[in-house]
Amino acid sequence: MQDVPNLILIGPMGAGKSTIGRLLAAELSREFYDSDHEIQDRCGADIPWIFDVEGESGFRDRESAMIDELMDREQCVIATGGGAVLREQNRKRIREGGTVIYLFTTVEQQLKRTAKDRNRPLLQRGDRERLLRDMFALRDPLYRATADLVVRTDRRGPRSVVNDIIRRAQRMVDPLTCKASP
């Protein structure tokens, strides 16, 4: 897998981007970066606080700057925030940054996985299921348009998903150029 470019994980909250990203990076002996965690480390504040003080727009500005920075790295695994695909400039940078993997999960699975999570500001405003369904309707087409491959994470263990990603990403690389095949 040395010849495979960056592996960039996109998808909704609760899809497993951070968990799967860490395991994938360990399996491939690569660095792992989570854009949300990088933003928090840089700011010295958690995401709910950033949302409270700067609003979603301020957070998205920070997210775009972080994506620009992370996409310049090489041979790593990068997990983006669920809303990173909302801006065209982010989608373009993500596509340019490596092999993009959409970790697909259903709204039902998201509800289960985020049920006790209080660090997701977008889910703190009312009917969680309705919010997740609305976000899915808006974002799913953007994830699909940005991704090189789609991997379903529902009812699968993280190790199974990691093995699937490795197998499928290896098949995408053109051995003559060591770049992802179109």
N, C-alpha and C positions, 0 to 999 in steps of 0.2 A: 504493500500500500504506500510505499515511499513516493511513487510517481503520481499518486492521486492528489489533486490539489486540495485546498482547504475544503472541509466539509462544513456546510453552514446549515443549521437546523432552524426551520421556521415552523410556525403553527400556533394554534391558540393556547391560551393558558390551560394548564392541566394536561397537555399532550405529552409531557415528559421531556421537554427539550433539555432542561438542566440535568436531570438524572441520566438520561440516555447520552447526553453530550459528555458528561464526566466519564461514564463507562466506555464510550467509544474512543475518547482521547486516551484513556489508560490502555485499552486494548491495542491501539495503534502507536503507543509511545509518543503521543503528541501533546502539545500544550492545549488546555481548554480555556475558553473565554466565554463568559455569559455577559451579554451586553448590559442587562439590568444590574448585575452585581458590579460590573466595572463602573457604571454610572454612580451607584451608591458609594463605592470606595472612593471615587474621585470627589464626590460632593461631601462625603462624611455625613450623609443623611439617607434615610430610607425612602423608597419610592412614594409611600403615602404622604410623607412630609413634603417631598418635592411637588406632588400634585396639589397639596393644600396651599403651598406658598406660591408656586409658579403656574398652577393650573396644568391641564393636560397639554396645552400648546407649549408651555415652557419645558415640560418633560420631553415632548416630542422633539424639540430643538436639541436638547441634550442627547437624546437617542440618535438623532441623525448625525451629530458630530461624532459620537462613539462608533457608529457603524462605519463612517468614513475611516476612522482610525483602525478599527479591527480588520477591515477588508484589505488593508495594506500588509497584514501579517501573512506569513507563509507556513504551510504544512501544519495547520492547527485545526481544531474543531471549535466552531463558534455557534453559540445559541443566541438567537435574537429574542427580543420581547415580542409578545403576541401582536402588538400593534405596529411593529416596525414596517410592515408592508403597506401601511396607509398612505405613505408618501412615495410618489413616483421616484424621487431621487434615491430613496432607500432601496426600492426594488431594483433599480438599475445598478447601484453599487453592490448589492447582494448578489445579483446575477453575475457581475464581473468578478466577484471575490472568490469564486470556486464552485464546487458542486453543491447545489441547493437541494435540501431534502425537506419536504413538507411532512411533518409528523401529524397525520390526520387522526382525529378522535371525534367521537360524537358528542353532542351537547349533553346527553345523559351521562356519559363518562366524565365529562368536564364537571358536571354538577357533583358527582361523587368525589372526584379528586380535589375539588376546591371547597368542599362543604365547610371545613373548619378554618380555612385560610382567611386571615384578616389583613393580609398585606397586599391585597389586590384592590386598589382604589376604585376601579371601574365597577366592581361587584358590590360595593358598599352603598349603592343607590337604588334601593327598591327590589323588585322582583328579579332574583338572580337568573332564573330560567329564561325569562323574557329577554333580559340583557344579553345572555349568552346566545340565544337564538338570533337576536338582532345582529350581534357581532359576527356570528357565523355566516349569516346571509350576506353581509357586506364583505367579510374578509376571505371566505373560502375561495371565491373566484380569483382574488389577488394572490393568495398562497399558490393556487394551481398554476397561474400564469407566470409566477416567479420560479417555481420549482423545476428541477431536472427530474426528480422522481418523488413519488408519493408513497409513504410507508404508513400503514395503519397501525395504531398503537393500542386500540381497544382490546381488552381481554388477553393481552400478551405481556409476558414479563419483559423487563428492560433488556436482559441478556439476549432474548430471542430477537428483539427489535435491532439490537446492535449487530448481531450476526447477519441479519437480513440486510442491513445497510452496507456492511462491509462486502458482502457477496455481490450485491447489486451495483455498488459504486465501482468495484473492480472491473465489472463487465462494461462499464461506461467509458473507461479510459482507452484511448487510442494508443496502442503500444509503439507506434512510430513517432508520435509527437509527445507522448506522455501527458496529453491534455484530454479533458473530457470530450467525448464524442458528441456531436450535435444531436 
